[in-house]
Amino acid sequence: MPRNSSEDLVKLSHSPLENHIKSEQAKTPTPQKPSLPTTTRELREFLWRNFFGFIYHYVKSRFGPRHPYQAYPRNGDDGIYPLTPTGLEGVPVRLGLLSDWASDTTESDLVGSLVRGHAPDYSIHLGDVYFVGTPQEVADNFTVPHASWFYGASGSLALSGNHEMYSNGSAFFKNLLPAMRVRKGATMVEQQAGFFCLENKYWRIIGLDTGYTSVGRPGLEYFFPPDSHLRPEQVDWLTQIVRLGDPADKRGLIFLSHHPYFSAFRRNFTRPAQQLREIMGTTDRPLVWFWGHEHRLTIYDRTRVEEGPEVWGRGIGHGGMPVDLGEPRYAEKYLLRYYDRRIRTRIGRISVGHNGFALLTLEGPVLKTEYRDDRDTIVLEEHWTLNPATGELTREEFSKETLLARYQKP
């Protein structure tokens, strides 16, 4: 049974302090007192029962040492894996992408069961284990017998979000990565670092670690906001092992990350994109980028921001958290094309939208993407076709009638 409810999560901010409080509350349920306002009741009862334990956990997590960074090569692994389910060329490969899914709620269980029904070859989580990525929260979502995460037969991989780093990343590296496995040759190997590359003859899917550098030290992070930059070890891997800047490599590029390159709703994280453009050098062709962090589904037209690469950006942070329904603030600047305005239900006075996931199918030079909601309805389908000679991509929509809202200039 899920530990968390939508009521626990609908007003959750990105404050590390609040997330630590919520994490401790999830461990020790407290009786409700209707005479008190909700926020006061939660804080008062939590602090009265768990004050000293919370202080110890918060100080240890926020002021203690961050888990050492893990990078390739490590334990004989270079982080590059063949992207085929059977080792045969030409066999379609399917991937299930979920982000902000690990909330251990009824909603995340539902989405997890839908992914299981499609049984993709690979399942990939784009980050955020709620509330603060503790060992118990990793177990509840991924590893205990009743966990609803689906492990693909060819592999299951994970990226880090900011919530995993609220506990200094310890459980992400010690508990989650060892549970993630991917096929390499005839064997399944453990995920060794918080980034990776899946590839075949036509495509390269590169998972980026933007989580490790997304959280600063308490107090200082308000004056020096973290920029989620790629650490030098990851840049070296992209340059020397993946050889991302090789002009002779014309395979289609698909990037995955937790943090958004740009956003029509909130904050941009442009530094990783700038680093990628620096690595790719004169290789200047559009690519596809899926990210999470924002709890909504967003589809952008081909866009470039602040010296980064030109991309089709796709926000899929609607995996398991209550889905935001706010209106965009920067839609014209970042060429927002579609967003989901449908109301699924109301939690108190707040309307929330539909959860969902993305199902990718790679068939030769064609990438098919279905965006499915919590009823398993395809709300949008799009295809990209690669020109193997130039690396260029062309995009087509195949949905007769999308359920998403098309952004219209006021």
C-alpha atoms as one frame of an Amber mdcrd trajectory, in Angstrom:
protein
   0.000   0.000   0.000   1.420   3.472  -0.848   2.862   5.370   2.101   2.090
   8.834   0.723  -1.104  10.545  -0.380  -1.630  13.312  -2.905  -2.559  15.580
   0.004   0.996  15.134   1.332   2.490  16.205  -1.974   0.223  18.736  -3.648
   1.711  21.792  -1.920   5.251  20.437  -1.620   7.907  23.038  -2.400  11.569
  22.552  -3.362  12.660  23.537   0.155  15.067  20.917   1.563  13.797  21.687
   5.082  10.168  21.008   4.171  11.077  17.806   2.346  13.011  16.522   5.373
   9.976  17.265   7.559   7.700  15.381   5.163  10.124  12.455   5.030  10.138
  12.139   8.820   6.329  12.427   8.916   6.043   9.542   6.477   8.065   7.374
   8.872   5.914   8.191  11.921   2.227   8.793  11.153   0.508  11.055  13.654
  -3.184  11.387  14.510  -5.102  14.244  12.935  -6.713  17.039  14.962  -9.422
  18.679  12.857  -9.533  21.772  15.066  -6.115  22.879  13.811  -5.272  24.252
  10.348  -3.602  21.570   8.212  -0.125  23.102   8.004  -0.033  24.000  11.688
  -1.233  20.547  12.676   1.389  18.786  10.584   4.262  20.934  11.815   3.183
  21.039  15.453   2.596  17.301  15.809   5.720  16.410  13.884   7.982  18.701
  15.880   6.495  17.582  19.199   7.016  13.886  18.479  10.114  13.877  16.292
  12.014  17.087  17.000  15.350  15.660  18.102  15.348  12.830  15.579  14.559
  15.282  12.813  17.317  17.690  13.849  19.844  14.850  13.834  18.725  13.594
  10.402  18.578  17.077   8.877  21.989  18.155  10.167  23.591  14.859   9.151
  22.090  14.997   5.659  22.473  18.678   4.879  25.775  19.439   6.586  27.468
  16.065   6.305  29.723  15.015   3.434  28.151  14.458   0.041  28.462  10.930
  -1.283  31.604  10.641  -3.442  30.894  11.107  -7.128  30.905   7.977  -9.260
  32.036   8.155 -12.895  33.183   5.917 -15.737  35.313   3.972 -16.256  34.330
   2.121 -13.075  34.607  -1.576 -12.278  35.501  -2.248 -15.890  32.388  -0.477
 -17.224  32.537   2.454 -19.679  28.849   3.397 -19.367  27.981   2.654 -23.018
  25.421  -0.090 -23.672  24.044  -1.606 -26.911  20.462  -0.532 -27.518  18.886
  -3.780 -28.726  16.605  -6.172 -26.862  18.022  -9.337 -28.408  21.353  -8.294
 -29.930  19.845  -8.392 -33.436  20.029  -5.414 -35.782  16.727  -4.015 -36.997
  14.615  -5.198 -34.044  12.412  -2.366 -32.680  13.397  -1.262 -29.178  10.925
   0.230 -26.707  11.730   2.445 -23.735   9.482   3.690 -20.943  10.483   7.116
 -19.607   9.163   8.367 -16.262  10.185  11.383 -14.221   9.232  12.605 -10.750
   7.534   9.242 -10.421   8.992   7.853  -7.159   6.408   9.318  -4.775   4.981
   5.978  -3.510   1.406   7.147  -4.074  -1.679   5.625  -5.630  -0.944   7.729
  -8.707   2.599   6.413  -9.087   1.371   2.843  -8.569  -1.160   3.354 -11.349
   1.413   4.743 -13.781   3.839   1.973 -12.853   1.201  -0.663 -13.623   0.510
   0.929 -17.013   4.201   0.816 -17.903   4.300  -2.816 -16.808   1.406  -3.532
 -19.157   3.429  -2.242 -22.119   6.543  -4.141 -20.963   9.149  -1.898 -22.631
  12.647  -3.309 -23.127  14.099  -0.490 -20.999  12.611   1.526 -18.132  14.301
   4.785 -17.156  13.588   7.102 -14.224  14.611  10.703 -14.828  14.949  11.533
 -11.150  13.361  12.665  -7.866  12.686  10.127  -5.124  10.338  11.745  -2.605
  10.710  13.213  -0.180  14.500  13.268   0.243  15.749  10.049  -1.342  16.297
   8.060   1.873  17.048   4.304   1.787  13.467   3.599   2.908  12.039   5.794
   0.137  14.231   4.093  -2.470  13.054   0.694  -1.197   9.366   1.618  -1.133
   9.441   2.773  -4.740  11.953   0.420  -6.365  13.120  -2.648  -4.460  10.682
  -4.113  -1.908   8.302  -6.843  -3.175   5.293  -4.500  -3.365   7.208  -1.691
  -5.186   5.535  -0.748  -8.465   8.640   0.116 -10.507   8.842  -1.993 -13.690
  12.259  -3.421 -14.554  12.742  -3.744 -18.318  14.078  -7.053 -19.584  16.988
  -5.307 -21.317  17.655  -2.768 -18.610  16.474  -0.312 -16.005  18.397   2.911
 -15.363  18.081   5.942 -13.094  19.135   9.580 -13.071  19.419  11.750  -9.984
  17.162  14.702  -9.252  17.515  17.369  -6.603  15.440  15.394  -4.059  17.958
  12.538  -3.961  20.623  15.109  -3.122  18.651  16.522  -0.186  20.165  13.549
   1.660  23.554  14.081  -0.009  22.927  11.357  -2.577  23.871   8.509  -0.265
  20.850   6.270  -0.947  20.953   7.054  -4.675  24.478   5.700  -5.006  24.346
   2.982  -2.334  20.809   1.650  -2.785  19.277   2.717  -6.083  22.125   2.374
  -8.591  22.981  -1.207  -7.502  19.323  -2.119  -8.131  19.480  -0.745 -11.671
  20.802  -3.218 -14.252  21.352  -3.045 -17.997  22.286  -5.598 -20.636  25.844
  -5.442 -21.919  26.652  -8.282 -24.267  25.347 -11.524 -22.821  25.149 -10.314
 -19.212  23.243  -7.819 -17.069  25.490  -5.346 -15.239  24.813  -2.901 -12.411
  24.572   0.797 -13.182  27.877   2.257 -12.025  27.267   6.017 -12.269  24.407
   8.507 -12.477  24.715   8.897 -16.256  24.909   6.536 -19.253  24.708   6.072
 -23.023  22.452   3.625 -24.865  23.240   3.311 -28.565  22.643   1.434 -31.789
  23.317   1.983 -35.479  20.978   4.983 -35.747  20.540   6.493 -32.276  22.343
   7.507 -29.097  20.334   8.052 -25.922  22.483   9.892 -23.385  21.366  10.190
 -19.771  22.884  13.235 -18.052  23.484  13.776 -14.346  22.187  17.253 -13.480
  21.161  16.268  -9.950  24.494  16.027  -8.161  25.202  19.759  -8.598  21.597
  20.911  -8.127  21.736  21.363  -4.334  24.103  23.666  -2.458  24.961  24.065
   1.182  22.225  25.362   3.520  22.103  29.146   3.499  24.708  29.606   0.777
  22.448  28.178  -1.936  20.112  31.155  -1.611  22.955  33.552  -2.442  24.676
  31.265  -4.959  21.927  29.178  -6.607  23.218  25.837  -7.941  23.225  25.626
 -11.759  23.129  21.807 -12.172  26.314  21.894 -14.259  27.912  18.705 -15.546
  30.865  17.776 -13.364  34.323  17.508 -15.016  34.224  13.700 -14.786  31.006
  13.650 -16.813  32.364  16.140 -19.351  35.485  13.984 -19.776  33.315  10.900
 -20.304  31.205  12.654 -22.934  34.317  13.939 -24.686  36.738  11.029 -24.485
  34.598   7.884 -24.166  31.281   8.787 -25.803  33.129  11.061 -28.270  30.106
  13.320 -28.514  31.971  15.894 -30.578  32.938  13.475 -33.359  31.725  15.180
 -36.591  31.690  11.840 -38.410  29.058  10.401 -36.062  25.670  11.228 -37.629
  23.483   9.204 -35.299  20.388  10.867 -33.892  20.865  12.334 -30.425  18.377
  11.998 -27.585  19.290  13.548 -24.228  17.660  12.699 -20.894  18.031  14.755
 -17.717  16.119  15.676 -14.606  16.441  19.444 -14.894  14.969  21.402 -17.816
  17.188  23.140 -20.341  14.474  25.839 -20.529  10.955  26.330 -19.222   7.869
  28.357 -20.116   6.743  28.068 -16.481   9.665  28.361 -14.075  13.447  28.434
 -13.963  15.902  27.455 -16.722  19.024  25.326 -16.170  21.046  26.369 -19.193
  24.571  25.549 -18.012  24.462  21.805 -18.908  23.180  22.724 -22.378  26.007
  25.217 -22.852  28.516  22.557 -21.845  27.011  20.132 -24.363  27.281  22.726
 -27.129  30.926  23.286 -26.212  31.588  19.532 -26.395  29.783  19.128 -29.720
  31.719  22.032 -31.207  30.714  22.703 -34.800  28.250  19.808 -34.756  25.151
  21.965 -34.976  22.076  19.858 -35.647  18.824  19.640 -33.693  18.271  16.916
 -31.144  15.514  15.632 -28.852  15.693  16.284 -25.104  13.403  14.802 -22.429
  13.472  16.217 -18.893  11.440  16.291 -15.668  11.558  18.460 -12.519   8.370
  20.374 -13.357   5.293  18.315 -12.539   3.542  18.676 -15.885   3.673  17.578
 -19.527   5.078  20.195 -21.916   5.910  20.058 -25.632   8.084  22.751 -27.225
   8.818  23.648 -30.815  12.425  23.575 -32.026  14.238  26.036 -29.759  17.728
  27.246 -28.824  18.506  29.169 -25.620  21.657  30.997 -24.460  24.326  29.328
 -26.605  22.956  25.850 -26.032  22.064  23.358 -28.771  18.882  23.539 -30.808
  16.404  21.033 -29.407  12.875  19.737 -29.358  12.304  19.962 -25.592   9.880
  17.616 -23.843   8.937  17.957 -20.167   7.627  14.683 -18.691   7.744  15.407
 -14.941   4.168  14.184 -14.453   5.010  10.600 -13.439   3.742  10.404  -9.865
   3.449  13.830  -8.249   0.295  15.984  -8.268   0.354  17.637 -11.690   0.591
  21.425 -11.808  -1.990  23.315 -13.882  -0.549  26.830 -13.751  -0.459  28.951
 -16.894   2.870  29.605 -18.686   4.779  32.848 -18.195   7.361  32.546 -20.970
   5.492  30.548 -23.631   6.389  32.780 -26.579  10.026  33.120 -25.589  10.591
  29.355 -25.467   8.088  28.371 -28.193   5.708  26.311 -26.084   3.535  24.246
 -28.433   1.367  22.046 -26.164   0.677  21.655 -22.465  -1.891  19.652 -20.532
  -4.630  21.772 -18.942  -7.045  18.929 -18.208  -8.242  18.657 -14.612  -8.101
  15.134 -13.211  -9.388  15.884  -9.718  -9.315  18.427  -6.915  -7.264  18.052
  -3.749  -8.722  20.467  -1.254  -8.966  23.732  -3.164  -6.291  22.794  -5.682
  -6.994  21.317  -9.109  -4.441  18.777 -10.331  -3.924  17.254 -13.752  -3.273
  13.836 -15.240  -0.154  11.809 -14.530   1.581   9.863 -17.273   4.726   8.683
 -19.032   6.417   8.568 -22.438   6.752   5.368 -24.460   9.513   5.470 -27.082
   9.932   3.023 -29.962  13.136   2.989 -32.015  12.641   1.289 -35.351  15.610
   1.792 -37.662  15.996   5.540 -38.343  12.549   6.371 -36.893  11.848   7.425
 -33.287   8.180   7.104 -32.325   7.024   8.722 -29.088   3.663   8.210 -27.435
   2.743  10.445 -24.506   0.286   8.405 -22.430  -1.769   9.578 -19.474  -3.002
   7.755 -16.363  -5.833   6.177 -18.373  -3.307   4.839 -20.881  -4.712   7.237
 -23.481  -2.282   8.584 -26.085  -2.599  12.355 -25.687   0.020  13.041 -28.377
   2.104  10.955 -30.764   5.061  12.238 -32.740   7.722  10.685 -34.957  11.242
  11.822 -35.768  13.028  10.440 -38.829  16.820  10.506 -39.005  18.775  11.220
 -42.164  21.792   8.913 -41.548  23.928  10.860 -44.009  23.562  14.252 -42.294
  22.249  13.554 -38.799  19.248  15.826 -39.439  15.859  15.003 -37.939  12.411
  15.675 -39.336   9.333  15.657 -37.111   5.723  14.671 -37.768   2.636  14.526
 -35.563   0.424  11.483 -35.881  -2.353  12.288 -33.441  -5.628  13.049 -35.221
  -6.890  15.067 -32.278  -4.602  15.866 -29.362  -6.024  16.146 -25.856  -3.391
  18.744 -25.011  -3.915  22.491 -25.144  -2.245  24.236 -28.078  -0.633  27.435
 -26.866  -2.228  30.462 -28.482  -0.706  33.918 -28.321  -3.030  36.195 -26.306
